[in-house]
Amino acid sequence: MNPTTSGVAHPQADEQWLADLTDDGPAGRHAVARLREVLLRATRHQVWRLRGLLPGTGAGDLEDLAQQCANDAVVAVLRQLPTFEGRSRFTTWVYKFGVLHAGVAVRRQAWRHREIPLPDALTSVADRSATPEAVLGASELARAVEAAVARDLTAHQRRILVALVVEQVPIDVLADRLGSTRNALYKTLHDARRRLRAALIDSGHLEPRPDRSIS
């Protein structure tokens, strides 16, 4: 069975990849070229999968984007080699770098000329097409959420929550525009959701989570 196509981990093949990629001679250069081939397959797949986000972009431009993403992903993989733990095949681990870099690049390009709204308040999100009873319940919950967002979140938390959750701005795009990082924005969003949930529990609009320590 071909070790590159089976679903079984192949420690020897993975060890050979690591040894070759850290070699300073011809073996290392050949391994980097092979690595780029794997990554290019990943970036091409992801760029073409997301091409709907880039209307009017031709095949040549999409290929150029995939090629650049593959270059960037090679650098990232080589930098992260010490973190490979062998929990999956090396090529599977590598492929994810290509998918990630291509996804980020496509979203950045899709948003490069779009203004990112950063409102300091949450507008009503009740579904007016539902039944009157459902609209009433949704409107009450929406008012409670709006009040909690305004009262219990910081201005920064409000802007991040609205941008990521309501406006659906990609987190990597938002991080670029704000000069921040994905991890910092994830932390802000996590804290905002935690405060929001606590406020809605206090107001009786959400039930407390059961204590998972109780069997």
Biotite code that builds the C-alpha atoms (Angstrom):
import biotite.structure as struc

atoms = struc.array([
    struc.Atom([0.000, 0.000, 0.000], chain_id="A", res_id=1, res_name="MET", atom_name="CA", element="C"),
    struc.Atom([1.271, 3.458, -0.850], chain_id="A", res_id=2, res_name="ASN", atom_name="CA", element="C"),
    struc.Atom([2.329, 5.183, 2.398], chain_id="A", res_id=3, res_name="PRO", atom_name="CA", element="C"),
    struc.Atom([1.270, 8.584, 1.054], chain_id="A", res_id=4, res_name="THR", atom_name="CA", element="C"),
    struc.Atom([-2.332, 7.527, 0.430], chain_id="A", res_id=5, res_name="THR", atom_name="CA", element="C"),
    struc.Atom([-3.216, 5.123, 3.230], chain_id="A", res_id=6, res_name="SER", atom_name="CA", element="C"),
    struc.Atom([-4.980, 6.294, 6.341], chain_id="A", res_id=7, res_name="GLY", atom_name="CA", element="C"),
    struc.Atom([-2.348, 4.771, 8.619], chain_id="A", res_id=8, res_name="VAL", atom_name="CA", element="C"),
    struc.Atom([0.379, 6.867, 10.191], chain_id="A", res_id=9, res_name="ALA", atom_name="CA", element="C"),
    struc.Atom([3.883, 6.158, 8.896], chain_id="A", res_id=10, res_name="HIS", atom_name="CA", element="C"),
    struc.Atom([6.454, 7.274, 11.481], chain_id="A", res_id=11, res_name="PRO", atom_name="CA", element="C"),
    struc.Atom([9.402, 6.327, 9.261], chain_id="A", res_id=12, res_name="GLN", atom_name="CA", element="C"),
    struc.Atom([8.126, 8.459, 6.380], chain_id="A", res_id=13, res_name="ALA", atom_name="CA", element="C"),
    struc.Atom([7.458, 11.342, 8.758], chain_id="A", res_id=14, res_name="ASP", atom_name="CA", element="C"),
    struc.Atom([10.925, 11.045, 10.276], chain_id="A", res_id=15, res_name="GLU", atom_name="CA", element="C"),
    struc.Atom([12.418, 11.085, 6.782], chain_id="A", res_id=16, res_name="GLN", atom_name="CA", element="C"),
    struc.Atom([10.540, 14.292, 5.968], chain_id="A", res_id=17, res_name="TRP", atom_name="CA", element="C"),
    struc.Atom([11.879, 15.946, 9.123], chain_id="A", res_id=18, res_name="LEU", atom_name="CA", element="C"),
    struc.Atom([15.414, 14.736, 8.515], chain_id="A", res_id=19, res_name="ALA", atom_name="CA", element="C"),
    struc.Atom([15.419, 15.911, 4.898], chain_id="A", res_id=20, res_name="ASP", atom_name="CA", element="C"),
    struc.Atom([13.870, 19.298, 5.642], chain_id="A", res_id=21, res_name="LEU", atom_name="CA", element="C"),
    struc.Atom([16.537, 20.036, 8.226], chain_id="A", res_id=22, res_name="THR", atom_name="CA", element="C"),
    struc.Atom([19.347, 18.956, 5.910], chain_id="A", res_id=23, res_name="ASP", atom_name="CA", element="C"),
    struc.Atom([21.543, 21.772, 4.576], chain_id="A", res_id=24, res_name="ASP", atom_name="CA", element="C"),
    struc.Atom([22.502, 19.911, 1.412], chain_id="A", res_id=25, res_name="GLY", atom_name="CA", element="C"),
    struc.Atom([20.789, 18.661, -1.761], chain_id="A", res_id=26, res_name="PRO", atom_name="CA", element="C"),
    struc.Atom([18.441, 16.429, 0.216], chain_id="A", res_id=27, res_name="ALA", atom_name="CA", element="C"),
    struc.Atom([17.134, 19.482, 2.026], chain_id="A", res_id=28, res_name="GLY", atom_name="CA", element="C"),
    struc.Atom([16.593, 21.466, -1.157], chain_id="A", res_id=29, res_name="ARG", atom_name="CA", element="C"),
    struc.Atom([14.781, 18.551, -2.754], chain_id="A", res_id=30, res_name="HIS", atom_name="CA", element="C"),
    struc.Atom([12.599, 18.116, 0.339], chain_id="A", res_id=31, res_name="ALA", atom_name="CA", element="C"),
    struc.Atom([11.634, 21.798, 0.309], chain_id="A", res_id=32, res_name="VAL", atom_name="CA", element="C"),
    struc.Atom([10.630, 21.478, -3.347], chain_id="A", res_id=33, res_name="ALA", atom_name="CA", element="C"),
    struc.Atom([8.485, 18.437, -2.518], chain_id="A", res_id=34, res_name="ARG", atom_name="CA", element="C"),
    struc.Atom([7.024, 20.291, 0.442], chain_id="A", res_id=35, res_name="LEU", atom_name="CA", element="C"),
    struc.Atom([6.013, 23.176, -1.796], chain_id="A", res_id=36, res_name="ARG", atom_name="CA", element="C"),
    struc.Atom([4.272, 20.741, -4.162], chain_id="A", res_id=37, res_name="GLU", atom_name="CA", element="C"),
    struc.Atom([2.138, 19.457, -1.290], chain_id="A", res_id=38, res_name="VAL", atom_name="CA", element="C"),
    struc.Atom([1.351, 22.971, -0.163], chain_id="A", res_id=39, res_name="LEU", atom_name="CA", element="C"),
    struc.Atom([0.527, 24.162, -3.664], chain_id="A", res_id=40, res_name="LEU", atom_name="CA", element="C"),
    struc.Atom([-2.061, 21.409, -4.002], chain_id="A", res_id=41, res_name="ARG", atom_name="CA", element="C"),
    struc.Atom([-3.612, 22.641, -0.767], chain_id="A", res_id=42, res_name="ALA", atom_name="CA", element="C"),
    struc.Atom([-3.549, 26.329, -1.677], chain_id="A", res_id=43, res_name="THR", atom_name="CA", element="C"),
    struc.Atom([-4.955, 25.715, -5.167], chain_id="A", res_id=44, res_name="ARG", atom_name="CA", element="C"),
    struc.Atom([-7.770, 23.653, -3.700], chain_id="A", res_id=45, res_name="HIS", atom_name="CA", element="C"),
    struc.Atom([-8.671, 26.315, -1.151], chain_id="A", res_id=46, res_name="GLN", atom_name="CA", element="C"),
    struc.Atom([-8.332, 29.292, -3.501], chain_id="A", res_id=47, res_name="VAL", atom_name="CA", element="C"),
    struc.Atom([-10.612, 27.668, -6.055], chain_id="A", res_id=48, res_name="TRP", atom_name="CA", element="C"),
    struc.Atom([-13.047, 26.552, -3.381], chain_id="A", res_id=49, res_name="ARG", atom_name="CA", element="C"),
    struc.Atom([-13.360, 30.153, -2.152], chain_id="A", res_id=50, res_name="LEU", atom_name="CA", element="C"),
    struc.Atom([-13.194, 31.841, -5.545], chain_id="A", res_id=51, res_name="ARG", atom_name="CA", element="C"),
    struc.Atom([-16.807, 32.969, -5.156], chain_id="A", res_id=52, res_name="GLY", atom_name="CA", element="C"),
    struc.Atom([-15.514, 35.543, -2.652], chain_id="A", res_id=53, res_name="LEU", atom_name="CA", element="C"),
    struc.Atom([-13.467, 37.129, -5.444], chain_id="A", res_id=54, res_name="LEU", atom_name="CA", element="C"),
    struc.Atom([-15.944, 37.795, -8.275], chain_id="A", res_id=55, res_name="PRO", atom_name="CA", element="C"),
    struc.Atom([-14.335, 38.868, -11.512], chain_id="A", res_id=56, res_name="GLY", atom_name="CA", element="C"),
    struc.Atom([-10.960, 37.374, -10.629], chain_id="A", res_id=57, res_name="THR", atom_name="CA", element="C"),
    struc.Atom([-9.531, 35.381, -13.513], chain_id="A", res_id=58, res_name="GLY", atom_name="CA", element="C"),
    struc.Atom([-7.898, 31.976, -13.433], chain_id="A", res_id=59, res_name="ALA", atom_name="CA", element="C"),
    struc.Atom([-4.440, 33.488, -13.830], chain_id="A", res_id=60, res_name="GLY", atom_name="CA", element="C"),
    struc.Atom([-4.867, 35.737, -10.805], chain_id="A", res_id=61, res_name="ASP", atom_name="CA", element="C"),
    struc.Atom([-6.229, 32.853, -8.755], chain_id="A", res_id=62, res_name="LEU", atom_name="CA", element="C"),
    struc.Atom([-3.215, 30.753, -9.709], chain_id="A", res_id=63, res_name="GLU", atom_name="CA", element="C"),
    struc.Atom([-0.857, 33.605, -8.773], chain_id="A", res_id=64, res_name="ASP", atom_name="CA", element="C"),
    struc.Atom([-2.579, 33.842, -5.404], chain_id="A", res_id=65, res_name="LEU", atom_name="CA", element="C"),
    struc.Atom([-2.264, 30.090, -4.837], chain_id="A", res_id=66, res_name="ALA", atom_name="CA", element="C"),
    struc.Atom([1.421, 30.209, -5.753], chain_id="A", res_id=67, res_name="GLN", atom_name="CA", element="C"),
    struc.Atom([2.124, 33.079, -3.333], chain_id="A", res_id=68, res_name="GLN", atom_name="CA", element="C"),
    struc.Atom([0.191, 31.325, -0.579], chain_id="A", res_id=69, res_name="CYS", atom_name="CA", element="C"),
    struc.Atom([2.243, 28.186, -1.157], chain_id="A", res_id=70, res_name="ALA", atom_name="CA", element="C"),
    struc.Atom([5.452, 30.200, -0.776], chain_id="A", res_id=71, res_name="ASN", atom_name="CA", element="C"),
    struc.Atom([4.211, 31.741, 2.464], chain_id="A", res_id=72, res_name="ASP", atom_name="CA", element="C"),
    struc.Atom([3.066, 28.355, 3.745], chain_id="A", res_id=73, res_name="ALA", atom_name="CA", element="C"),
    struc.Atom([6.500, 26.824, 3.086], chain_id="A", res_id=74, res_name="VAL", atom_name="CA", element="C"),
    struc.Atom([8.076, 29.448, 5.321], chain_id="A", res_id=75, res_name="VAL", atom_name="CA", element="C"),
    struc.Atom([5.447, 28.812, 8.012], chain_id="A", res_id=76, res_name="ALA", atom_name="CA", element="C"),
    struc.Atom([5.915, 25.034, 7.919], chain_id="A", res_id=77, res_name="VAL", atom_name="CA", element="C"),
    struc.Atom([9.698, 25.273, 8.159], chain_id="A", res_id=78, res_name="LEU", atom_name="CA", element="C"),
    struc.Atom([9.340, 27.634, 11.107], chain_id="A", res_id=79, res_name="ARG", atom_name="CA", element="C"),
    struc.Atom([6.908, 25.297, 12.857], chain_id="A", res_id=80, res_name="GLN", atom_name="CA", element="C"),
    struc.Atom([8.748, 22.018, 12.237], chain_id="A", res_id=81, res_name="LEU", atom_name="CA", element="C"),
    struc.Atom([9.703, 21.650, 15.927], chain_id="A", res_id=82, res_name="PRO", atom_name="CA", element="C"),
    struc.Atom([6.004, 21.654, 16.852], chain_id="A", res_id=83, res_name="THR", atom_name="CA", element="C"),
    struc.Atom([5.135, 18.582, 14.766], chain_id="A", res_id=84, res_name="PHE", atom_name="CA", element="C"),
    struc.Atom([4.093, 15.866, 17.228], chain_id="A", res_id=85, res_name="GLU", atom_name="CA", element="C"),
    struc.Atom([3.235, 13.020, 14.858], chain_id="A", res_id=86, res_name="GLY", atom_name="CA", element="C"),
    struc.Atom([-0.452, 12.895, 15.759], chain_id="A", res_id=87, res_name="ARG", atom_name="CA", element="C"),
    struc.Atom([-1.230, 12.757, 12.049], chain_id="A", res_id=88, res_name="SER", atom_name="CA", element="C"),
    struc.Atom([0.841, 12.080, 8.954], chain_id="A", res_id=89, res_name="ARG", atom_name="CA", element="C"),
    struc.Atom([3.315, 14.839, 8.214], chain_id="A", res_id=90, res_name="PHE", atom_name="CA", element="C"),
    struc.Atom([1.752, 15.555, 4.833], chain_id="A", res_id=91, res_name="THR", atom_name="CA", element="C"),
    struc.Atom([-1.685, 15.872, 6.466], chain_id="A", res_id=92, res_name="THR", atom_name="CA", element="C"),
    struc.Atom([-0.254, 18.315, 9.007], chain_id="A", res_id=93, res_name="TRP", atom_name="CA", element="C"),
    struc.Atom([1.440, 20.274, 6.222], chain_id="A", res_id=94, res_name="VAL", atom_name="CA", element="C"),
    struc.Atom([-1.690, 20.386, 4.052], chain_id="A", res_id=95, res_name="TYR", atom_name="CA", element="C"),
    struc.Atom([-3.531, 22.296, 6.759], chain_id="A", res_id=96, res_name="LYS", atom_name="CA", element="C"),
    struc.Atom([-0.956, 25.092, 6.558], chain_id="A", res_id=97, res_name="PHE", atom_name="CA", element="C"),
    struc.Atom([-1.716, 25.516, 2.878], chain_id="A", res_id=98, res_name="GLY", atom_name="CA", element="C"),
    struc.Atom([-5.467, 25.570, 3.450], chain_id="A", res_id=99, res_name="VAL", atom_name="CA", element="C"),
    struc.Atom([-5.120, 28.100, 6.253], chain_id="A", res_id=100, res_name="LEU", atom_name="CA", element="C"),
    struc.Atom([-2.817, 30.470, 4.348], chain_id="A", res_id=101, res_name="HIS", atom_name="CA", element="C"),
    struc.Atom([-4.988, 30.356, 1.237], chain_id="A", res_id=102, res_name="ALA", atom_name="CA", element="C"),
    struc.Atom([-8.174, 30.960, 3.204], chain_id="A", res_id=103, res_name="GLY", atom_name="CA", element="C"),
    struc.Atom([-6.693, 33.946, 4.969], chain_id="A", res_id=104, res_name="VAL", atom_name="CA", element="C"),
    struc.Atom([-5.359, 35.401, 1.707], chain_id="A", res_id=105, res_name="ALA", atom_name="CA", element="C"),
    struc.Atom([-8.680, 35.055, -0.108], chain_id="A", res_id=106, res_name="VAL", atom_name="CA", element="C"),
    struc.Atom([-10.629, 36.673, 2.718], chain_id="A", res_id=107, res_name="ARG", atom_name="CA", element="C"),
    struc.Atom([-8.140, 39.522, 2.978], chain_id="A", res_id=108, res_name="ARG", atom_name="CA", element="C"),
    struc.Atom([-8.392, 40.176, -0.739], chain_id="A", res_id=109, res_name="GLN", atom_name="CA", element="C"),
    struc.Atom([-12.178, 39.979, -0.648], chain_id="A", res_id=110, res_name="ALA", atom_name="CA", element="C"),
    struc.Atom([-12.302, 42.644, 2.067], chain_id="A", res_id=111, res_name="TRP", atom_name="CA", element="C"),
    struc.Atom([-9.434, 44.855, 0.910], chain_id="A", res_id=112, res_name="ARG", atom_name="CA", element="C"),
    struc.Atom([-11.731, 47.595, -0.500], chain_id="A", res_id=113, res_name="HIS", atom_name="CA", element="C"),
    struc.Atom([-14.617, 47.103, 1.928], chain_id="A", res_id=114, res_name="ARG", atom_name="CA", element="C"),
    struc.Atom([-15.204, 49.317, 4.916], chain_id="A", res_id=115, res_name="GLU", atom_name="CA", element="C"),
    struc.Atom([-15.403, 47.412, 8.176], chain_id="A", res_id=116, res_name="ILE", atom_name="CA", element="C"),
    struc.Atom([-18.254, 48.653, 10.353], chain_id="A", res_id=117, res_name="PRO", atom_name="CA", element="C"),
    struc.Atom([-17.334, 49.038, 14.001], chain_id="A", res_id=118, res_name="LEU", atom_name="CA", element="C"),
    struc.Atom([-20.535, 50.303, 15.628], chain_id="A", res_id=119, res_name="PRO", atom_name="CA", element="C"),
    struc.Atom([-20.599, 50.814, 19.353], chain_id="A", res_id=120, res_name="ASP", atom_name="CA", element="C"),
    struc.Atom([-24.112, 49.437, 19.708], chain_id="A", res_id=121, res_name="ALA", atom_name="CA", element="C"),
    struc.Atom([-26.139, 46.385, 18.718], chain_id="A", res_id=122, res_name="LEU", atom_name="CA", element="C"),
    struc.Atom([-29.254, 46.866, 16.579], chain_id="A", res_id=123, res_name="THR", atom_name="CA", element="C"),
    struc.Atom([-32.334, 44.703, 16.908], chain_id="A", res_id=124, res_name="SER", atom_name="CA", element="C"),
    struc.Atom([-32.079, 41.245, 15.360], chain_id="A", res_id=125, res_name="VAL", atom_name="CA", element="C"),
    struc.Atom([-35.621, 39.952, 15.961], chain_id="A", res_id=126, res_name="ALA", atom_name="CA", element="C"),
    struc.Atom([-37.129, 37.961, 13.067], chain_id="A", res_id=127, res_name="ASP", atom_name="CA", element="C"),
    struc.Atom([-40.187, 39.894, 11.905], chain_id="A", res_id=128, res_name="ARG", atom_name="CA", element="C"),
    struc.Atom([-41.299, 37.064, 9.580], chain_id="A", res_id=129, res_name="SER", atom_name="CA", element="C"),
    struc.Atom([-42.137, 34.743, 12.482], chain_id="A", res_id=130, res_name="ALA", atom_name="CA", element="C"),
    struc.Atom([-45.468, 34.368, 14.277], chain_id="A", res_id=131, res_name="THR", atom_name="CA", element="C"),
    struc.Atom([-46.632, 37.216, 16.564], chain_id="A", res_id=132, res_name="PRO", atom_name="CA", element="C"),
    struc.Atom([-45.878, 35.103, 19.649], chain_id="A", res_id=133, res_name="GLU", atom_name="CA", element="C"),
    struc.Atom([-42.411, 34.255, 18.393], chain_id="A", res_id=134, res_name="ALA", atom_name="CA", element="C"),
    struc.Atom([-41.779, 37.881, 17.428], chain_id="A", res_id=135, res_name="VAL", atom_name="CA", element="C"),
    struc.Atom([-42.785, 38.997, 20.923], chain_id="A", res_id=136, res_name="LEU", atom_name="CA", element="C"),
    struc.Atom([-40.438, 36.520, 22.587], chain_id="A", res_id=137, res_name="GLY", atom_name="CA", element="C"),
    struc.Atom([-37.624, 37.284, 20.187], chain_id="A", res_id=138, res_name="ALA", atom_name="CA", element="C"),
    struc.Atom([-38.108, 41.016, 20.616], chain_id="A", res_id=139, res_name="SER", atom_name="CA", element="C"),
    struc.Atom([-37.935, 40.698, 24.388], chain_id="A", res_id=140, res_name="GLU", atom_name="CA", element="C"),
    struc.Atom([-34.754, 38.638, 24.179], chain_id="A", res_id=141, res_name="LEU", atom_name="CA", element="C"),
    struc.Atom([-33.283, 41.040, 21.596], chain_id="A", res_id=142, res_name="ALA", atom_name="CA", element="C"),
    struc.Atom([-33.945, 43.992, 23.907], chain_id="A", res_id=143, res_name="ARG", atom_name="CA", element="C"),
    struc.Atom([-32.302, 42.118, 26.779], chain_id="A", res_id=144, res_name="ALA", atom_name="CA", element="C"),
    struc.Atom([-29.265, 41.343, 24.627], chain_id="A", res_id=145, res_name="VAL", atom_name="CA", element="C"),
    struc.Atom([-29.007, 44.948, 23.423], chain_id="A", res_id=146, res_name="GLU", atom_name="CA", element="C"),
    struc.Atom([-29.249, 46.207, 26.986], chain_id="A", res_id=147, res_name="ALA", atom_name="CA", element="C"),
    struc.Atom([-26.623, 43.753, 28.223], chain_id="A", res_id=148, res_name="ALA", atom_name="CA", element="C"),
    struc.Atom([-24.265, 44.620, 25.370], chain_id="A", res_id=149, res_name="VAL", atom_name="CA", element="C"),
    struc.Atom([-24.605, 48.333, 26.135], chain_id="A", res_id=150, res_name="ALA", atom_name="CA", element="C"),
    struc.Atom([-24.385, 47.945, 29.913], chain_id="A", res_id=151, res_name="ARG", atom_name="CA", element="C"),
    struc.Atom([-22.011, 45.062, 30.599], chain_id="A", res_id=152, res_name="ASP", atom_name="CA", element="C"),
    struc.Atom([-19.466, 45.151, 27.767], chain_id="A", res_id=153, res_name="LEU", atom_name="CA", element="C"),
    struc.Atom([-16.655, 47.589, 27.254], chain_id="A", res_id=154, res_name="THR", atom_name="CA", element="C"),
    struc.Atom([-16.667, 49.728, 24.120], chain_id="A", res_id=155, res_name="ALA", atom_name="CA", element="C"),
    struc.Atom([-13.890, 47.581, 22.665], chain_id="A", res_id=156, res_name="HIS", atom_name="CA", element="C"),
    struc.Atom([-15.758, 44.359, 23.433], chain_id="A", res_id=157, res_name="GLN", atom_name="CA", element="C"),
    struc.Atom([-18.914, 45.768, 21.820], chain_id="A", res_id=158, res_name="ARG", atom_name="CA", element="C"),
    struc.Atom([-17.103, 46.703, 18.618], chain_id="A", res_id=159, res_name="ARG", atom_name="CA", element="C"),
    struc.Atom([-15.362, 43.333, 18.341], chain_id="A", res_id=160, res_name="ILE", atom_name="CA", element="C"),
    struc.Atom([-18.542, 41.370, 19.112], chain_id="A", res_id=161, res_name="LEU", atom_name="CA", element="C"),
    struc.Atom([-20.611, 43.256, 16.541], chain_id="A", res_id=162, res_name="VAL", atom_name="CA", element="C"),
    struc.Atom([-17.916, 43.112, 13.857], chain_id="A", res_id=163, res_name="ALA", atom_name="CA", element="C"),
    struc.Atom([-17.244, 39.378, 14.221], chain_id="A", res_id=164, res_name="LEU", atom_name="CA", element="C"),
    struc.Atom([-20.683, 38.021, 15.138], chain_id="A", res_id=165, res_name="VAL", atom_name="CA", element="C"),
    struc.Atom([-23.155, 40.408, 13.503], chain_id="A", res_id=166, res_name="VAL", atom_name="CA", element="C"),
    struc.Atom([-21.232, 41.828, 10.553], chain_id="A", res_id=167, res_name="GLU", atom_name="CA", element="C"),
    struc.Atom([-19.364, 38.535, 9.957], chain_id="A", res_id=168, res_name="GLN", atom_name="CA", element="C"),
    struc.Atom([-16.007, 40.218, 9.354], chain_id="A", res_id=169, res_name="VAL", atom_name="CA", element="C"),
    struc.Atom([-13.282, 37.539, 9.032], chain_id="A", res_id=170, res_name="PRO", atom_name="CA", element="C"),
    struc.Atom([-11.173, 37.598, 12.161], chain_id="A", res_id=171, res_name="ILE", atom_name="CA", element="C"),
    struc.Atom([-7.867, 37.775, 10.309], chain_id="A", res_id=172, res_name="ASP", atom_name="CA", element="C"),
    struc.Atom([-9.139, 40.750, 8.294], chain_id="A", res_id=173, res_name="VAL", atom_name="CA", element="C"),
    struc.Atom([-10.300, 42.515, 11.448], chain_id="A", res_id=174, res_name="LEU", atom_name="CA", element="C"),
    struc.Atom([-6.971, 41.822, 13.141], chain_id="A", res_id=175, res_name="ALA", atom_name="CA", element="C"),
    struc.Atom([-5.145, 43.409, 10.205], chain_id="A", res_id=176, res_name="ASP", atom_name="CA", element="C"),
    struc.Atom([-7.325, 46.515, 10.179], chain_id="A", res_id=177, res_name="ARG", atom_name="CA", element="C"),
    struc.Atom([-7.018, 47.033, 13.936], chain_id="A", res_id=178, res_name="LEU", atom_name="CA", element="C"),
    struc.Atom([-3.320, 46.213, 14.137], chain_id="A", res_id=179, res_name="GLY", atom_name="CA", element="C"),
    struc.Atom([-4.163, 43.359, 16.499], chain_id="A", res_id=180, res_name="SER", atom_name="CA", element="C"),
    struc.Atom([-3.837, 39.569, 16.426], chain_id="A", res_id=181, res_name="THR", atom_name="CA", element="C"),
    struc.Atom([-6.284, 36.709, 16.012], chain_id="A", res_id=182, res_name="ARG", atom_name="CA", element="C"),
    struc.Atom([-5.546, 35.485, 19.534], chain_id="A", res_id=183, res_name="ASN", atom_name="CA", element="C"),
    struc.Atom([-6.204, 38.916, 21.045], chain_id="A", res_id=184, res_name="ALA", atom_name="CA", element="C"),
    struc.Atom([-9.535, 39.200, 19.218], chain_id="A", res_id=185, res_name="LEU", atom_name="CA", element="C"),
    struc.Atom([-10.530, 35.654, 20.194], chain_id="A", res_id=186, res_name="TYR", atom_name="CA", element="C"),
    struc.Atom([-9.789, 36.559, 23.819], chain_id="A", res_id=187, res_name="LYS", atom_name="CA", element="C"),
    struc.Atom([-11.885, 39.734, 23.568], chain_id="A", res_id=188, res_name="THR", atom_name="CA", element="C"),
    struc.Atom([-14.763, 37.834, 21.963], chain_id="A", res_id=189, res_name="LEU", atom_name="CA", element="C"),
    struc.Atom([-14.573, 35.090, 24.582], chain_id="A", res_id=190, res_name="HIS", atom_name="CA", element="C"),
    struc.Atom([-14.675, 37.628, 27.421], chain_id="A", res_id=191, res_name="ASP", atom_name="CA", element="C"),
    struc.Atom([-17.564, 39.493, 25.782], chain_id="A", res_id=192, res_name="ALA", atom_name="CA", element="C"),
    struc.Atom([-19.619, 36.329, 25.371], chain_id="A", res_id=193, res_name="ARG", atom_name="CA", element="C"),
    struc.Atom([-18.925, 35.296, 28.951], chain_id="A", res_id=194, res_name="ARG", atom_name="CA", element="C"),
    struc.Atom([-20.083, 38.682, 30.274], chain_id="A", res_id=195, res_name="ARG", atom_name="CA", element="C"),
    struc.Atom([-23.108, 38.640, 27.999], chain_id="A", res_id=196, res_name="LEU", atom_name="CA", element="C"),
    struc.Atom([-24.153, 35.183, 29.116], chain_id="A", res_id=197, res_name="ARG", atom_name="CA", element="C"),
    struc.Atom([-23.763, 36.129, 32.785], chain_id="A", res_id=198, res_name="ALA", atom_name="CA", element="C"),
    struc.Atom([-25.911, 39.216, 32.264], chain_id="A", res_id=199, res_name="ALA", atom_name="CA", element="C"),
    struc.Atom([-28.662, 37.235, 30.522], chain_id="A", res_id=200, res_name="LEU", atom_name="CA", element="C"),
    struc.Atom([-28.618, 34.627, 33.291], chain_id="A", res_id=201, res_name="ILE", atom_name="CA", element="C"),
    struc.Atom([-28.946, 37.378, 35.891], chain_id="A", res_id=202, res_name="ASP", atom_name="CA", element="C"),
    struc.Atom([-31.901, 38.881, 34.002], chain_id="A", res_id=203, res_name="SER", atom_name="CA", element="C"),
    struc.Atom([-33.616, 35.490, 33.753], chain_id="A", res_id=204, res_name="GLY", atom_name="CA", element="C"),
    struc.Atom([-33.347, 35.194, 29.978], chain_id="A", res_id=205, res_name="HIS", atom_name="CA", element="C"),
    struc.Atom([-30.942, 32.244, 30.087], chain_id="A", res_id=206, res_name="LEU", atom_name="CA", element="C"),
    struc.Atom([-30.755, 29.228, 32.337], chain_id="A", res_id=207, res_name="GLU", atom_name="CA", element="C"),
    struc.Atom([-27.478, 28.664, 34.215], chain_id="A", res_id=208, res_name="PRO", atom_name="CA", element="C"),
    struc.Atom([-25.398, 25.806, 32.887], chain_id="A", res_id=209, res_name="ARG", atom_name="CA", element="C"),
    struc.Atom([-25.615, 22.691, 35.032], chain_id="A", res_id=210, res_name="PRO", atom_name="CA", element="C"),
    struc.Atom([-22.628, 22.048, 37.259], chain_id="A", res_id=211, res_name="ASP", atom_name="CA", element="C"),
    struc.Atom([-20.665, 19.524, 35.215], chain_id="A", res_id=212, res_name="ARG", atom_name="CA", element="C"),
    struc.Atom([-18.782, 18.433, 38.310], chain_id="A", res_id=213, res_name="SER", atom_name="CA", element="C"),
    struc.Atom([-21.965, 16.835, 39.625], chain_id="A", res_id=214, res_name="ILE", atom_name="CA", element="C"),
    struc.Atom([-22.417, 13.307, 38.275], chain_id="A", res_id=215, res_name="SER", atom_name="CA", element="C"),
])
